[in-house]
Structures are given as C-alpha cells and as structure tokens.
Amino acid sequence: SNDPSTLYFDVLPGSIDDFAKWRGIHSNDWDGDGLNNTDEEWTSQWKWDTDGDGLGDNYELEIGTLPWKYDSDGDGLSDMTEHIWHSNPRKKDTDQDGLNDYIEHHGWVVSFDYFGKDFSWHINSNPRFNDTDIDGVNDFLEYRTLQNPMSSDTNGDGVK
C-alpha cells in the first residue's frame, strides 16, 4: 500500500541458501553474524561483516582472518578475494616464491619483439604455486626478468 503510516521491515536473508540456514534475529546477536553482542569487542554488533570484505565476522574468526580488517595479511587483496581464489588470506605470499599475492593475481605487462614488431602482453601467475608453469624457473625470477610464468618455454626459443 502507499499508506505512509505502513512500515516495512526487510529482515529476511538475501538468498534461499541463507534462508535455509537462518536462525532469525536473537537479542544477543543483533547483526546475525553468529557472535554474541558481548563477544564483539573488535567487531561491530550492528554489522555481520565489520570490515566489509564479504565474509561474516564469525566465519573470519573460524578461518583465522581478522574480521575488522578488509585485508588481513596486507597484500592488497581482500580476504574475500583470497578466499575465492584459494590463496592464503593470512600470508602476503601464499606460495612463498617472493611475489606477493596481489602481484600474482593482478599480473604485469611483458613487452617483447615478435618478428620485428613490438608486442605487449598482460600476464599473471598463480599465487598458490611458486612455479606456475612447472618449468623449473620460480615465478619471482620470471617476473624480475620479464618472462612469462604461464609458459614453460620461458624465453620463447622453442625449447622447454
């Protein structure tokens, strides 16, 4: 109705999966994040996701990330991005190859001469594997020497 005295309260979960798991609103957990209000010392009692990274506060505590910090390890990727891509949100360099996860995820540009023509290519590596293309050359070394960590023919000479 268009009656201005009518109040609408949108308190239902946003998806059918969330609805199936929904426990309703409890007086001791105002934001529905699974943490009692009295336990929310570093998190907000009013937001189920204090840092806004898309992961609920209780879930972040369960997996060991900081629910008040958008990027727990400070590598430039949100905890949610690392969760989706299966890198470690508690380590700046998941695979310990010397490249932080942000660089590996977002990539870099490699420029080279291809039969007399300049060519540039945006490439990236996998933050979960220290030698993405399994060619025996660490991704960090390929990054530093502007080689392609996604090609086992690192220098493009046809020899793998």
C-alpha positions in Angstrom: 0.0 0.0 0.0 1.1 3.6 -0.4 -0.1 4.5 3.1 2.8 6.5 4.7 2.0 5.0 8.1 2.7 1.5 6.9 6.2 0.3 8.0 8.1 -2.4 6.1 10.9 -4.4 7.7 13.2 -6.3 5.5 14.7 -8.8 7.9 14.8 -11.9 5.8 18.1 -13.3 4.4 19.1 -12.3 0.9 19.3 -15.8 -0.7 17.5 -19.1 -0.4 20.6 -20.8 1.0 20.9 -18.1 3.7 17.2 -18.5 4.4 17.7 -22.3 4.9 20.5 -21.6 7.4 18.7 -18.6 9.0 18.3 -18.7 12.8 16.4 -15.4 12.9 17.3 -12.4 14.9 18.3 -13.0 18.5 18.5 -10.4 21.2 22.1 -11.5 22.0 23.3 -11.3 18.3 21.8 -8.2 16.7 23.6 -8.4 13.4 23.1 -12.2 12.9 26.8 -12.9 12.4 26.9 -15.8 14.9 28.8 -13.8 17.6 27.1 -12.8 20.8 27.0 -9.0 21.2 29.1 -9.3 24.3 31.8 -11.1 22.3 32.1 -8.4 19.7 34.9 -6.4 21.3 36.8 -5.7 18.0 33.8 -6.1 15.7 30.5 -4.2 15.2 27.4 -5.5 17.0 25.4 -3.9 14.2 27.2 -5.4 11.1 27.5 -9.1 10.3 30.7 -8.1 8.3 32.5 -5.4 10.2 35.3 -4.8 7.6 33.0 -5.1 4.5 35.1 -7.7 2.8 32.1 -10.0 2.2 33.0 -12.6 4.8 30.9 -12.7 8.0 32.7 -11.8 11.3 32.2 -15.3 12.9 33.4 -17.1 9.7 36.5 -14.9 9.6 37.3 -15.8 13.2 36.8 -19.5 12.3 39.3 -19.4 9.4 41.8 -17.2 11.3 41.4 -13.9 9.5 40.8 -10.5 11.2 37.1 -9.6 10.9 37.9 -5.9 11.5 40.5 -5.8 8.7 39.5 -5.9 5.0 42.9 -7.4 4.0 44.2 -9.4 7.0 47.7 -10.0 5.6 48.1 -6.6 4.0 49.0 -7.9 0.5 46.4 -5.7 -1.3 43.8 -8.5 -1.9 40.7 -8.6 0.3 40.1 -11.6 2.4 37.1 -12.5 0.2 39.2 -12.4 -3.0 41.8 -14.6 -1.4 39.0 -16.9 -0.2 37.6 -17.2 -3.7 41.0 -17.8 -5.4 42.1 -20.2 -2.6 45.2 -18.2 -1.7 46.0 -17.7 2.0 44.5 -14.6 3.4 46.9 -14.8 6.4 50.1 -14.8 4.2 51.2 -12.0 1.8 52.9 -14.6 -0.3 50.9 -17.8 -0.2 53.4 -19.9 -2.3 56.5 -18.2 -0.8 58.0 -17.5 -4.2 58.9 -13.9 -3.5 55.9 -12.3 -5.2 53.1 -11.1 -3.1 49.6 -12.5 -3.9 48.4 -9.1 -5.2 51.1 -9.0 -8.0 50.5 -12.7 -8.9 46.7 -12.2 -9.0 46.6 -8.9 -10.9 49.6 -9.6 -13.1 52.0 -7.4 -15.0 52.9 -6.5 -18.6 55.7 -8.1 -20.6 56.8 -6.4 -23.8 58.9 -8.1 -26.4 59.8 -8.0 -30.1 57.9 -10.5 -32.2 59.3 -10.8 -35.8 60.2 -7.1 -35.8 57.0 -5.9 -34.2 56.7 -4.6 -30.6 54.2 -6.7 -28.7 52.9 -6.3 -25.1 51.1 -9.0 -23.1 49.4 -8.8 -19.7 50.2 -11.9 -17.8 49.9 -13.2 -14.3 50.9 -16.2 -12.2 49.1 -18.4 -9.7 49.6 -17.3 -6.1 49.2 -20.9 -5.0 52.2 -22.3 -6.9 55.7 -20.9 -6.8 56.4 -22.3 -10.4 53.1 -21.8 -12.1 54.2 -23.3 -15.5 56.3 -26.1 -13.9 59.4 -25.2 -16.0 61.9 -25.2 -13.1 62.0 -21.4 -13.0 60.5 -19.7 -10.0 57.6 -17.2 -10.8 59.5 -14.4 -9.0 62.6 -14.9 -11.2 60.3 -14.9 -14.3 58.6 -11.7 -13.1 62.0 -10.0 -12.4 63.3 -11.0 -15.9 60.0 -10.1 -17.6 59.4 -13.7 -18.7 56.1 -15.5 -18.8 55.3 -17.7 -15.8 52.4 -19.2 -17.7 54.7 -20.7 -20.4 57.1 -23.5 -19.9 59.2 -22.0 -22.8 60.3 -19.2 -20.6 62.5 -17.3 -23.2 60.4 -18.2 -26.3 63.2 -20.1 -28.1 61.0 -23.2 -28.7 63.0 -25.2 -26.1 61.1 -26.3 -23.0 
